[in-house]
Structure formats: structure tokens, C-alpha cells
Amino acid sequence: MKTKTEIMYATMNPWRLFFVIALPGMISMFAMSIYSVIEGAFIGQKLGEGAFAAVNIAMPLVMINFSLADLIGVGASVPISISLGKEDYKTANNVFSCSVIMIFLASLFMGSVMFFAAEPLSKMMGADDELLRTSVRYLRTCALLGPFATIFFAMDNYLRICGYVKTSMFINIGCNVVTLGLLIFFLFGLNMDVVGSALAMSLSMCICSVVAMIPFLMKKTLLRFARPTFSLSMLKQIAACGSPVFLSNIAGRVTSIIMNISLMTIGARTFGEGGGTTAVAVYAILMYSSDLCWPLLYGISDSLAPAIGYNWGAKNYGRVKQIVKRGYIGTAVVGLVSTSVLFFFPDVIASIFADAKDIRLLEISAHAIRLFCFAYLFRWFAVMTQSFLSAIEKPVLATLMSVGVALVFPVIMLGSLWTLGLDGIWLNFVGVNALAMVLGFVLLGVVSREIKRREKECEARS
């Protein structure tokens, strides 16, 4: 017998389904972005340009730790959703249970590597002197709590698969409220440096990971913990389905390393001594500014993935197309609004993260934001396309999109725009996402032909 969640995925009006599951997803991700913005503001205003640059150098390495959890969590979510669509609950529960164990073990391993190799890793990112010492402290603090914090992202996915969309939203909002409270306490109450920021983020994620597990432990959800049975085929399936997100994260971190090294070089050449730190700080401001926008795109696409996967597994291809169409419309609107906000208010946004007395940093940042913002005219398409391809078990196509956006296109654009100096770095994002849109249309053409073929086969059988 189907649950209310399964009936919702299969029968609810597509636009109503969009708002029921995508709106809470947007709110959840926006709550996370608000914290990121506030964290950036606190670090920039209280600790200064050097701390801001140090966190930006360490963050790609922290995100690599999260990437393994994403590989398993997202990779498991696809076969879980499709198995539920086939009403194969035994397989869904087994994949769910195995994935939780795998995430903990993977995070334990990565946390150990990050802690003991923090200094050489930070040097590889271009850090030296005080910048090196600060980034190492931040990295090691995150590494210590990583094994207990990283499970949070996967549990959030599993809650949404089970229809606990509002619960997921409230836990995400709660996580950010707790993080903000801890951040204020550590930075202002205890006068800590960037270690306080790392502690605030990691501790709140640990707490919310436990909270997110409660519905599963109480056996109130569609998914249940079961005695895990590992198999090579299951591991391959998880790896294949999670590889687009994983490779995107890893490629993105490699790109960040390349960007940081390039920024240190071009910044010193443009501004003289200390110019590299300034350029990295501007790049950090761009990334924090982007945190106001991209989570909304991801919130829509990621929230719709379980419904898409469920209907794909149920061979309801017409409904898959209806849901995906609404996903593209929703992300397109968000992309247009994001471009407008960043273009018309760059000074206001830059002033959130930079001290009002640092006129040079404010002016450079506002100029960078105004160039960077046009990326959102194209970025929505790449985000929704990658999520759609992952949801219907097309890991090769999704990986082409993710690695193209995260590594191949940025490197191509970096070389093409190198003569423009720092402007070339800021425009890099625009060119990358324009190329991604072209690739996305090609990949959608391939998938559309397959869907038509499957629909004809279904009609022939009936």
C-alpha cells in the first residue's frame, strides 16, 4: 500500500507539487545562505581582510571533506527514490542503512587526513606566514568534528525523500540559528578568531544531524534502518549516481585552488605588495555574494529530484517531464532576479563583508560583483539540468555537465581571459555558465530521445 508521500509524488498537481516541495527547499537553502552571509560579514568586519582570505583558502579543503558525504548521500538518494517508485522497499531500506555507515567511515578517514596534513595542504593553496597559520587552525577545527557533522547533508536528503519536507526546512533553519548563536558567542563573547567560526559551523551540524535522525530512529518515516547488506553492485550504483555531485565538488575545489593561486599572482602584479591577499579577499566576497543566490537554485532542483526519480522508477515519463518543466521555470525566475539584485546593488552587498574604511576593497568588490552577476542569466539552466540527469540515473551525462562547469570550462576561460587581469577572473564565471547552457541543451536532446523511445515502448505494451 502506497504512503501519502508516494501518492503525493504520483498524483498531486505538478504546480502544487512544485510549491509543496520546492518552496521549503528554497527556504532551507536560503537559511543556510543567510548564515554564510552573516559569517562572512562577521569575519570581514571583526577579524579583517587577512582572516577573510584565510577562511577562503581553507574552505575548499573543508568542502572536499563534505564531498565524500555528498557522493554517498546523493548517490544513495537516486536508487532509493527509484526503488520506492518500483515499491521495492527492502532495497530502499538497505541502501539507506548502508549509506549512513559509509558516510561516517568516509568522513572519519577524510577528517584524519585533513587534520594531519593541514599545513602542507594550506601551503599548496598558496598560503604563507600568518595566512598559513590562520587557515591551518580553521582547517583542523573543522576536521575534528567532521565525522559527526557531515552526515547532516545526507539525512536532509533522506527526510525529503520520505516527504518530511517541512521537517527538513525547520531543521535547516534551526541549524543556522544555532550556528549564528554559537558564532556570536565564540567571536564576540569569547573573543576567538576563525577557530570560533569553524566551531560554530561544525557543532551546530553535529547537533542537527542527531535531530534529523530522530524520525528514522522512531520508525515514523517511509525509510527504516535495516540490517545492512553490502554488495559490489550497490556500491557501484551509489558511486555512479553520486559521482556527478562528487566530481563537481572535487573539480570545484581544484578550480578554487587554481583561482587562489592565480589571484595571489595577479593581485600582487596589479596592487603590489599585499595585493594577493586583497584579490583573494575580493574573490571571497564574490563567493559570499553568490551564497545569496545559488542556494535558491539548488533548493529547487534538489527538492524536486526525489519526485523525478520516483516517477522515473514508476515509468510515468509524462509526469517526469511536467515536474522538470516547472523546475526550469522556477530556476529561470530565480536566475533573473539574482542577476538584477547583484547588478543594481553591488555597493550595498560589498559593504556587508568589507569594512567601510577600506575604500579600495569596497570599490574593487563592487566592480567584481557587477561583472560576476551575469553568470546567473545562465547558471540556473546548468543547475537544473545536472540535478535532472542525476535523478533519472544518467551519471555519465550528469558528470559531463558537472565536471565541465566545475573544472574544464573554468580552466578554459581562465586561459582565454588571462590578459584581462582580475576582470578576467570575475568574467570567468559568466563564460563558464554560458558554455554550460550550450552543453545542457545537447545533453537534454539525448535524454529527450530516450524518453520518447521509452514512452513508445510503454504504449506498445499497453
Disulfide bonds with the S-S distance in Angstrom:
none
